[in-house]
Amino acid sequence: MLTLSVPDMSCGHCVKAITEAVQEIDTAATVSTDLDARTVRIETLADSVKILKSLDDAGYPATLR
């Protein structure tokens, strides 16, 4: 499981865009978000570097927590 800090995540649209970006890399990934904490938890077998790049490309730079 990955736990990411996504400081630019602030609304439902952000959550949708982040979920779609993750699922482009791993269609079976489970994504859960906490808007207040601006964190995303991802259950995936995909490489974290690929996930981080996909989020960055979608406009939501993230860091591992």
mmCIF file of the C-alpha atoms, coordinates in Angstrom:
data_MODEL
# 
_entry.id   MODEL 
# 
loop_
_atom_site.group_PDB 
_atom_site.id 
_atom_site.type_symbol 
_atom_site.label_atom_id 
_atom_site.label_alt_id 
_atom_site.label_comp_id 
_atom_site.label_asym_id 
_atom_site.label_entity_id 
_atom_site.label_seq_id 
_atom_site.pdbx_PDB_ins_code 
_atom_site.Cartn_x 
_atom_site.Cartn_y 
_atom_site.Cartn_z 
_atom_site.occupancy 
_atom_site.B_iso_or_equiv 
_atom_site.pdbx_formal_charge 
_atom_site.auth_seq_id 
_atom_site.auth_comp_id 
_atom_site.auth_asym_id 
_atom_site.auth_atom_id 
_atom_site.pdbx_PDB_model_num 
ATOM 1  C CA . MET A 1 1  ? 0.000   0.000  0.000   1.00 0.00 ? 1  MET A CA 1 
ATOM 2  C CA . LEU A 1 2  ? 1.173   3.496  -0.829  1.00 0.00 ? 2  LEU A CA 1 
ATOM 3  C CA . THR A 1 3  ? 0.309   6.541  1.226   1.00 0.00 ? 3  THR A CA 1 
ATOM 4  C CA . LEU A 1 4  ? 0.830   9.804  -0.607  1.00 0.00 ? 4  LEU A CA 1 
ATOM 5  C CA . SER A 1 5  ? 0.659   13.442 0.322   1.00 0.00 ? 5  SER A CA 1 
ATOM 6  C CA . VAL A 1 6  ? -1.106  15.434 -2.403  1.00 0.00 ? 6  VAL A CA 1 
ATOM 7  C CA . PRO A 1 7  ? -1.115  19.091 -1.328  1.00 0.00 ? 7  PRO A CA 1 
ATOM 8  C CA . ASP A 1 8  ? -3.061  20.330 -4.381  1.00 0.00 ? 8  ASP A CA 1 
ATOM 9  C CA . MET A 1 9  ? -6.033  17.977 -3.787  1.00 0.00 ? 9  MET A CA 1 
ATOM 10 C CA . SER A 1 10 ? -8.942  20.107 -2.603  1.00 0.00 ? 10 SER A CA 1 
ATOM 11 C CA . CYS A 1 11 ? -12.251 18.895 -4.069  1.00 0.00 ? 11 CYS A CA 1 
ATOM 12 C CA . GLY A 1 12 ? -14.244 16.047 -5.553  1.00 0.00 ? 12 GLY A CA 1 
ATOM 13 C CA . HIS A 1 13 ? -12.951 16.824 -9.036  1.00 0.00 ? 13 HIS A CA 1 
ATOM 14 C CA . CYS A 1 14 ? -9.398  16.411 -7.741  1.00 0.00 ? 14 CYS A CA 1 
ATOM 15 C CA . VAL A 1 15 ? -10.286 13.046 -6.208  1.00 0.00 ? 15 VAL A CA 1 
ATOM 16 C CA . LYS A 1 16 ? -11.757 11.857 -9.514  1.00 0.00 ? 16 LYS A CA 1 
ATOM 17 C CA . ALA A 1 17 ? -8.739  13.027 -11.522 1.00 0.00 ? 17 ALA A CA 1 
ATOM 18 C CA . ILE A 1 18 ? -6.323  11.386 -9.080  1.00 0.00 ? 18 ILE A CA 1 
ATOM 19 C CA . THR A 1 19 ? -8.270  8.113  -9.095  1.00 0.00 ? 19 THR A CA 1 
ATOM 20 C CA . GLU A 1 20 ? -8.321  8.071  -12.895 1.00 0.00 ? 20 GLU A CA 1 
ATOM 21 C CA . ALA A 1 21 ? -4.586  8.818  -13.088 1.00 0.00 ? 21 ALA A CA 1 
ATOM 22 C CA . VAL A 1 22 ? -3.815  5.913  -10.743 1.00 0.00 ? 22 VAL A CA 1 
ATOM 23 C CA . GLN A 1 23 ? -6.136  3.537  -12.573 1.00 0.00 ? 23 GLN A CA 1 
ATOM 24 C CA . GLU A 1 24 ? -4.466  4.355  -15.888 1.00 0.00 ? 24 GLU A CA 1 
ATOM 25 C CA . ILE A 1 25 ? -1.401  2.643  -14.425 1.00 0.00 ? 25 ILE A CA 1 
ATOM 26 C CA . ASP A 1 26 ? -3.228  -0.136 -12.536 1.00 0.00 ? 26 ASP A CA 1 
ATOM 27 C CA . THR A 1 27 ? -6.881  -0.761 -13.376 1.00 0.00 ? 27 THR A CA 1 
ATOM 28 C CA . ALA A 1 28 ? -7.231  -2.976 -10.283 1.00 0.00 ? 28 ALA A CA 1 
ATOM 29 C CA . ALA A 1 29 ? -5.886  -0.341 -7.869  1.00 0.00 ? 29 ALA A CA 1 
ATOM 30 C CA . THR A 1 30 ? -8.017  0.694  -4.923  1.00 0.00 ? 30 THR A CA 1 
ATOM 31 C CA . VAL A 1 31 ? -7.801  4.414  -4.179  1.00 0.00 ? 31 VAL A CA 1 
ATOM 32 C CA . SER A 1 32 ? -9.022  6.068  -0.986  1.00 0.00 ? 32 SER A CA 1 
ATOM 33 C CA . THR A 1 33 ? -8.650  9.745  -0.248  1.00 0.00 ? 33 THR A CA 1 
ATOM 34 C CA . ASP A 1 34 ? -8.799  12.068 2.734   1.00 0.00 ? 34 ASP A CA 1 
ATOM 35 C CA . LEU A 1 35 ? -9.454  15.596 1.500   1.00 0.00 ? 35 LEU A CA 1 
ATOM 36 C CA . ASP A 1 36 ? -8.926  17.205 4.897   1.00 0.00 ? 36 ASP A CA 1 
ATOM 37 C CA . ALA A 1 37 ? -5.505  15.599 5.332   1.00 0.00 ? 37 ALA A CA 1 
ATOM 38 C CA . ARG A 1 38 ? -4.794  15.778 1.585   1.00 0.00 ? 38 ARG A CA 1 
ATOM 39 C CA . THR A 1 39 ? -3.645  12.196 1.532   1.00 0.00 ? 39 THR A CA 1 
ATOM 40 C CA . VAL A 1 40 ? -4.271  9.322  -0.828  1.00 0.00 ? 40 VAL A CA 1 
ATOM 41 C CA . ARG A 1 41 ? -3.927  5.634  -0.007  1.00 0.00 ? 41 ARG A CA 1 
ATOM 42 C CA . ILE A 1 42 ? -3.482  3.287  -2.905  1.00 0.00 ? 42 ILE A CA 1 
ATOM 43 C CA . GLU A 1 43 ? -3.562  -0.490 -2.868  1.00 0.00 ? 43 GLU A CA 1 
ATOM 44 C CA . THR A 1 44 ? -1.618  -1.455 -5.972  1.00 0.00 ? 44 THR A CA 1 
ATOM 45 C CA . LEU A 1 45 ? 1.046   -3.737 -7.310  1.00 0.00 ? 45 LEU A CA 1 
ATOM 46 C CA . ALA A 1 46 ? 2.280   -1.013 -9.663  1.00 0.00 ? 46 ALA A CA 1 
ATOM 47 C CA . ASP A 1 47 ? 5.624   0.688  -9.175  1.00 0.00 ? 47 ASP A CA 1 
ATOM 48 C CA . SER A 1 48 ? 5.375   3.800  -7.000  1.00 0.00 ? 48 SER A CA 1 
ATOM 49 C CA . VAL A 1 49 ? 7.508   5.808  -9.445  1.00 0.00 ? 49 VAL A CA 1 
ATOM 50 C CA . LYS A 1 50 ? 4.964   5.172  -12.208 1.00 0.00 ? 50 LYS A CA 1 
ATOM 51 C CA . ILE A 1 51 ? 2.092   6.187  -9.932  1.00 0.00 ? 51 ILE A CA 1 
ATOM 52 C CA . LEU A 1 52 ? 3.857   9.388  -8.872  1.00 0.00 ? 52 LEU A CA 1 
ATOM 53 C CA . LYS A 1 53 ? 4.620   10.274 -12.509 1.00 0.00 ? 53 LYS A CA 1 
ATOM 54 C CA . SER A 1 54 ? 1.007   9.684  -13.537 1.00 0.00 ? 54 SER A CA 1 
ATOM 55 C CA . LEU A 1 55 ? -0.233  11.978 -10.760 1.00 0.00 ? 55 LEU A CA 1 
ATOM 56 C CA . ASP A 1 56 ? 2.333   14.627 -11.668 1.00 0.00 ? 56 ASP A CA 1 
ATOM 57 C CA . ASP A 1 57 ? 1.276   14.437 -15.325 1.00 0.00 ? 57 ASP A CA 1 
ATOM 58 C CA . ALA A 1 58 ? -2.359  14.913 -14.214 1.00 0.00 ? 58 ALA A CA 1 
ATOM 59 C CA . GLY A 1 59 ? -1.390  18.082 -12.340 1.00 0.00 ? 59 GLY A CA 1 
ATOM 60 C CA . TYR A 1 60 ? -1.286  16.622 -8.827  1.00 0.00 ? 60 TYR A CA 1 
ATOM 61 C CA . PRO A 1 61 ? 2.323   16.280 -7.717  1.00 0.00 ? 61 PRO A CA 1 
ATOM 62 C CA . ALA A 1 62 ? 2.566   13.916 -4.771  1.00 0.00 ? 62 ALA A CA 1 
ATOM 63 C CA . THR A 1 63 ? 5.149   12.606 -2.352  1.00 0.00 ? 63 THR A CA 1 
ATOM 64 C CA . LEU A 1 64 ? 5.358   9.336  -0.455  1.00 0.00 ? 64 LEU A CA 1 
ATOM 65 C CA . ARG A 1 65 ? 4.506   9.547  3.236   1.00 0.00 ? 65 ARG A CA 1 
# 
